[in-house]
Amino acid sequence: PVCGYFSWAGYAHDTVVVGCNNDIPEESRYWFPVDDNSDGGKSKVIFHDGMEYTKENYVSIIETCEGFCADFVLNQDTLPYKPYVGAAFYVAGTDADGQPILADVSRASGICITYTSTASAVLELGFNDEIDEAIGYDYPYVSLPKSETAQEVCTTWGKFKQAGWGKGKVTGDDASLNLSTIRFKIQQADSTTGSFNVIAVSGILCCADPPH
Protein backbone atom coordinates (compact mmCIF):
# COMPACT_ATOMS: atom_id res chain seq x y z
CA PRO A 1 0.00 0.00 0.00
CA VAL A 2 0.88 3.66 -0.36
CA CYS A 3 0.96 5.30 3.04
CA GLY A 4 1.55 8.92 3.92
CA TYR A 5 0.68 8.68 7.57
CA PHE A 6 1.17 6.26 10.45
CA SER A 7 1.14 6.79 14.19
CA TRP A 8 1.13 5.09 17.56
CA ALA A 9 1.23 6.54 21.09
CA GLY A 10 1.83 4.30 24.06
CA TYR A 11 1.01 7.13 26.46
CA ALA A 12 -2.51 7.09 24.94
CA HIS A 13 -2.62 3.30 25.46
CA ASP A 14 -2.72 2.70 21.70
CA THR A 15 -2.22 -0.96 20.90
CA VAL A 16 -1.89 -0.91 17.10
CA VAL A 17 0.04 1.29 14.72
CA VAL A 18 -2.62 3.01 12.61
CA GLY A 19 -2.58 4.58 9.18
CA CYS A 20 -0.88 2.28 6.70
CA ASN A 21 -3.12 -0.75 6.48
CA ASN A 22 -6.08 -0.80 8.82
CA ASP A 23 -7.91 -3.64 7.02
CA ILE A 24 -5.79 -6.44 8.47
CA PRO A 25 -5.95 -8.14 11.89
CA GLU A 26 -4.84 -5.91 14.75
CA GLU A 27 -2.28 -8.46 15.96
CA SER A 28 -0.18 -7.98 12.82
CA ARG A 29 0.23 -4.31 13.74
CA TYR A 30 1.41 -4.88 17.32
CA TRP A 31 4.88 -4.02 18.56
CA PHE A 32 6.94 -7.16 19.19
CA PRO A 33 10.34 -7.92 20.78
CA VAL A 34 13.39 -8.77 18.68
CA ASP A 35 16.59 -10.51 19.71
CA ASP A 36 19.66 -12.30 18.35
CA ASN A 37 18.64 -15.84 19.35
CA SER A 38 18.17 -17.17 15.80
CA ASP A 39 21.80 -16.30 14.96
CA GLY A 40 23.44 -17.85 18.02
CA GLY A 41 22.98 -15.20 20.69
CA LYS A 42 21.13 -15.70 23.97
CA SER A 43 20.07 -12.14 24.67
CA LYS A 44 16.77 -11.65 26.48
CA VAL A 45 13.99 -9.08 26.49
CA ILE A 46 12.36 -9.20 29.93
CA PHE A 47 8.90 -7.70 30.44
CA HIS A 48 7.54 -6.37 33.74
CA ASP A 49 6.68 -8.95 36.38
CA GLY A 50 8.49 -11.52 34.25
CA MET A 51 5.47 -11.95 31.97
CA GLU A 52 5.83 -13.57 28.59
CA TYR A 53 5.11 -11.64 25.41
CA THR A 54 1.71 -12.85 24.22
CA LYS A 55 -1.25 -11.26 22.48
CA GLU A 56 -3.08 -11.32 25.81
CA ASN A 57 -0.23 -9.73 27.77
CA TYR A 58 0.57 -7.14 25.10
CA VAL A 59 -2.21 -4.78 26.19
CA SER A 60 -1.05 -5.02 29.80
CA ILE A 61 2.50 -4.11 28.78
CA ILE A 62 1.29 -0.99 26.95
CA GLU A 63 -1.00 0.08 29.79
CA THR A 64 1.61 -0.47 32.50
CA CYS A 65 4.46 1.30 30.69
CA GLU A 66 2.45 3.80 28.63
CA GLY A 67 4.73 2.45 25.93
CA PHE A 68 6.42 -0.80 24.91
CA CYS A 69 8.96 -1.27 27.70
CA ALA A 70 11.26 -4.00 28.92
CA ASP A 71 14.53 -4.78 30.66
CA PHE A 72 17.21 -6.58 28.69
CA VAL A 73 20.31 -8.72 29.10
CA LEU A 74 22.73 -9.06 26.19
CA ASN A 75 24.42 -12.45 25.79
CA GLN A 76 26.65 -12.99 22.76
CA ASP A 77 27.21 -16.72 23.24
CA THR A 78 28.18 -18.01 19.73
CA LEU A 79 27.03 -14.90 17.87
CA PRO A 80 29.75 -13.64 15.47
CA TYR A 81 28.92 -9.99 16.19
CA LYS A 82 27.74 -7.85 19.11
CA PRO A 83 24.50 -9.06 20.70
CA TYR A 84 21.27 -7.12 20.37
CA VAL A 85 17.66 -6.78 21.48
CA GLY A 86 14.90 -4.37 20.65
CA ALA A 87 11.34 -3.75 19.60
CA ALA A 88 9.77 -3.58 16.15
CA PHE A 89 6.51 -3.22 14.28
CA TYR A 90 5.30 -3.94 10.76
CA VAL A 91 4.36 -0.69 9.01
CA ALA A 92 1.59 -2.36 6.98
CA GLY A 93 1.28 -5.62 8.92
CA THR A 94 1.69 -9.13 7.57
CA ASP A 95 -0.21 -11.21 5.04
CA ALA A 96 -2.11 -14.46 5.61
CA ASP A 97 1.19 -16.39 5.50
CA GLY A 98 2.78 -14.15 8.11
CA GLN A 99 5.04 -12.44 5.58
CA PRO A 100 5.60 -8.69 5.93
CA ILE A 101 3.67 -6.42 3.58
CA LEU A 102 5.77 -3.76 1.87
CA ALA A 103 4.50 -0.18 2.03
CA ASP A 104 5.43 3.00 0.18
CA VAL A 105 5.68 5.55 3.00
CA SER A 106 7.50 8.17 0.92
CA ARG A 107 4.59 10.60 1.19
CA ALA A 108 5.79 11.08 4.76
CA SER A 109 9.13 12.85 4.83
CA GLY A 110 10.49 10.75 7.69
CA ILE A 111 9.73 9.41 11.14
CA CYS A 112 9.58 10.62 14.74
CA ILE A 113 10.17 8.33 17.72
CA THR A 114 9.85 9.06 21.43
CA TYR A 115 11.70 6.71 23.77
CA THR A 116 13.83 6.18 26.85
CA SER A 117 16.86 3.89 26.90
CA THR A 118 19.73 3.24 29.29
CA ALA A 119 21.96 2.42 26.30
CA SER A 120 22.45 4.03 22.91
CA ALA A 121 20.30 2.48 20.18
CA VAL A 122 19.50 2.70 16.49
CA LEU A 123 16.32 3.05 14.49
CA GLU A 124 16.54 0.56 11.65
CA LEU A 125 14.51 0.03 8.46
CA GLY A 126 13.67 -3.49 7.27
CA PHE A 127 12.13 -5.00 4.14
CA ASN A 128 11.27 -8.56 3.09
CA ASP A 129 13.43 -11.68 2.75
CA GLU A 130 14.32 -10.96 -0.88
CA ILE A 131 15.49 -7.38 -0.32
CA ASP A 132 17.10 -8.19 3.04
CA GLU A 133 19.24 -10.85 1.37
CA ALA A 134 20.07 -8.62 -1.61
CA ILE A 135 21.54 -5.93 0.69
CA GLY A 136 23.35 -8.48 2.84
CA TYR A 137 21.25 -7.51 5.88
CA ASP A 138 23.03 -4.13 5.95
CA TYR A 139 19.94 -2.18 6.96
CA PRO A 140 19.72 1.62 6.78
CA TYR A 141 19.66 3.15 10.25
CA VAL A 142 20.06 6.30 12.31
CA SER A 143 21.67 6.48 15.74
CA LEU A 144 19.67 7.26 18.89
CA PRO A 145 21.48 8.49 22.02
CA LYS A 146 20.75 6.94 25.38
CA SER A 147 18.24 8.97 27.36
CA GLU A 148 16.72 8.24 30.75
CA THR A 149 14.00 10.83 30.18
CA ALA A 150 11.55 10.73 27.28
CA GLN A 151 13.18 12.10 24.16
CA GLU A 152 11.66 12.66 20.71
CA VAL A 153 13.95 12.26 17.70
CA CYS A 154 12.66 13.15 14.23
CA THR A 155 14.61 12.04 11.16
CA THR A 156 13.99 12.33 7.42
CA TRP A 157 14.28 9.16 5.37
CA GLY A 158 17.35 10.49 3.58
CA LYS A 159 19.38 10.45 6.82
CA PHE A 160 19.08 6.67 7.19
CA LYS A 161 22.39 5.14 6.03
CA GLN A 162 23.82 1.65 5.77
CA ALA A 163 26.92 0.73 7.76
CA GLY A 164 28.61 -0.16 4.45
CA TRP A 165 29.65 -3.76 5.00
CA GLY A 166 26.76 -5.28 3.05
CA LYS A 167 26.90 -6.44 -0.55
CA GLY A 168 23.93 -4.39 -1.77
CA LYS A 169 23.19 -0.69 -1.52
CA VAL A 170 19.97 1.04 -0.55
CA THR A 171 19.38 4.62 0.54
CA GLY A 172 16.93 5.72 3.18
CA ASP A 173 14.80 7.35 0.50
CA ASP A 174 14.81 4.07 -1.46
CA ALA A 175 13.83 2.24 1.72
CA SER A 176 10.78 4.45 2.19
CA LEU A 177 9.37 3.08 -1.08
CA ASN A 178 9.45 -0.59 0.05
CA LEU A 179 9.34 -0.57 3.82
CA SER A 180 8.02 -3.37 5.99
CA THR A 181 9.57 -3.06 9.43
CA ILE A 182 10.79 -0.32 11.74
CA ARG A 183 13.04 -1.54 14.55
CA PHE A 184 14.28 0.12 17.74
CA LYS A 185 17.48 -1.85 18.33
CA ILE A 186 20.09 -1.90 21.10
CA GLN A 187 23.35 -3.57 20.06
CA GLN A 188 26.12 -3.36 22.64
CA ALA A 189 28.93 -5.33 24.26
CA ASP A 190 28.33 -8.76 25.73
CA SER A 191 26.73 -8.78 29.20
CA THR A 192 25.29 -5.26 28.86
CA THR A 193 22.06 -4.88 30.84
CA GLY A 194 19.50 -2.10 30.94
CA SER A 195 16.00 -1.07 30.00
CA PHE A 196 14.07 0.78 27.31
CA ASN A 197 10.62 2.16 26.63
CA VAL A 198 9.34 3.04 23.18
CA ILE A 199 6.67 5.65 23.89
CA ALA A 200 5.45 6.94 20.52
CA VAL A 201 6.16 6.81 16.81
CA SER A 202 4.73 8.65 13.82
CA GLY A 203 5.41 9.51 10.21
CA ILE A 204 6.38 13.13 9.59
CA LEU A 205 3.56 14.65 7.61
CA CYS A 206 4.89 16.20 4.46
CA CYS A 207 2.75 15.96 1.43
CA ALA A 208 0.14 13.58 2.72
CA ASP A 209 -3.44 14.04 3.73
CA PRO A 210 -4.13 13.10 7.37
CA PRO A 211 -6.27 10.02 7.92
CA HIS A 212 -10.02 10.45 7.65
Buried (B, 14 or more C-beta within 10 A) or exposed (E): BEBBBBBBBBEEEBBBBBBBBBEBEBEBBBBBBBBBBEBEBBBBBBBBEEBEBEEEBBEBBBEBBBBBBBBBBBBBEEBEEBBBBBBBBBBBBBEEEEEBBBBBBBBBBBBBBBBBBBBEBBBBBBBBEEBBEBBEEBBBBBEBEBBEEBBEBEBBBBBBBBEEEBEEEBBBBBBBBBBBBBBBBBBBEEEBEBBBBBBBBBBBBBEBEEEE
